[in-house]
């Protein structure tokens, strides 16, 4: 059995994640690459009132998280597997 260290309670974790989603949906992110910004807008993401920041509504964030892999491999410059990240594996 692997020991764990929990510094935040579940209720606080839920609150932090809720507030992060709120910030993404209402304040958004400044995307400096014009091509990436255009691609995001073309995919239906809204801009803020100034047109400077891309907003990420909660449903978009949930879909992105659902599509993200549960784990992935980091490779060396030579293309050899170096570390598998995900689950309880930390480095």
PLY file of the C-alpha trace (Angstrom):
ply
format ascii 1.0
element vertex 91
property float x
property float y
property float z
element edge 90
property int vertex1
property int vertex2
end_header
0.00 0.00 0.00
1.32 3.41 -0.95
1.04 6.23 1.60
-0.79 9.40 0.62
-0.75 12.97 1.85
-4.01 14.93 1.65
-3.67 18.61 2.46
-7.07 19.75 1.17
-10.48 18.43 2.06
-12.83 17.19 -0.65
-15.17 20.16 -0.14
-12.33 22.64 -0.71
-11.15 20.78 -3.82
-14.68 20.97 -5.26
-14.82 24.70 -4.50
-11.43 25.36 -6.14
-12.43 23.48 -9.28
-15.80 25.27 -9.44
-14.09 28.65 -9.14
-11.52 27.72 -11.80
-14.33 26.79 -14.21
-16.06 30.08 -13.38
-12.89 32.06 -14.21
-12.45 30.22 -17.52
-16.09 30.87 -18.46
-16.30 34.54 -17.40
-12.77 35.95 -17.65
-11.27 33.48 -20.10
-7.72 33.32 -21.37
-5.59 35.63 -23.46
-4.49 33.60 -26.46
-1.53 35.38 -28.05
-1.16 33.18 -31.11
-3.56 34.63 -33.69
-3.93 31.33 -35.57
-4.79 29.38 -32.43
-7.21 32.09 -31.32
-8.93 31.97 -34.71
-9.17 28.16 -34.56
-10.79 28.32 -31.12
-13.31 30.91 -32.31
-14.05 28.83 -35.42
-14.79 25.89 -33.12
-17.46 27.98 -31.39
-15.68 29.40 -28.37
-16.89 32.90 -27.55
-14.74 35.98 -26.99
-15.15 38.39 -24.09
-16.69 41.84 -24.65
-13.31 43.31 -25.65
-12.59 40.53 -28.14
-9.23 39.96 -26.45
-9.89 36.85 -24.38
-11.32 33.49 -25.34
-13.98 32.21 -22.97
-14.22 28.52 -22.10
-17.78 27.62 -21.03
-18.13 24.81 -18.50
-19.43 22.31 -21.06
-16.30 22.83 -23.17
-14.06 22.28 -20.14
-15.94 19.09 -19.18
-15.66 17.72 -22.75
-11.92 18.50 -22.85
-11.33 16.75 -19.53
-13.33 13.73 -20.66
-11.24 13.52 -23.85
-7.86 13.85 -22.10
-5.91 10.61 -21.64
-5.71 9.15 -18.14
-1.97 8.63 -18.58
0.79 9.33 -21.08
4.45 8.55 -21.71
7.29 11.05 -21.70
10.09 10.24 -24.15
13.78 11.11 -24.25
15.24 13.14 -27.10
16.24 9.83 -28.65
12.63 8.68 -28.70
12.95 6.14 -25.92
10.23 5.90 -23.24
11.35 7.67 -20.07
8.41 7.99 -17.69
4.76 6.97 -17.62
2.63 9.69 -15.99
-0.89 9.19 -14.72
-2.81 7.59 -11.93
-0.75 7.55 -8.74
2.57 7.61 -10.57
4.44 10.79 -9.70
8.00 11.86 -10.45
0 1
1 2
2 3
3 4
4 5
5 6
6 7
7 8
8 9
9 10
10 11
11 12
12 13
13 14
14 15
15 16
16 17
17 18
18 19
19 20
20 21
21 22
22 23
23 24
24 25
25 26
26 27
27 28
28 29
29 30
30 31
31 32
32 33
33 34
34 35
35 36
36 37
37 38
38 39
39 40
40 41
41 42
42 43
43 44
44 45
45 46
46 47
47 48
48 49
49 50
50 51
51 52
52 53
53 54
54 55
55 56
56 57
57 58
58 59
59 60
60 61
61 62
62 63
63 64
64 65
65 66
66 67
67 68
68 69
69 70
70 71
71 72
72 73
73 74
74 75
75 76
76 77
77 78
78 79
79 80
80 81
81 82
82 83
83 84
84 85
85 86
86 87
87 88
88 89
89 90
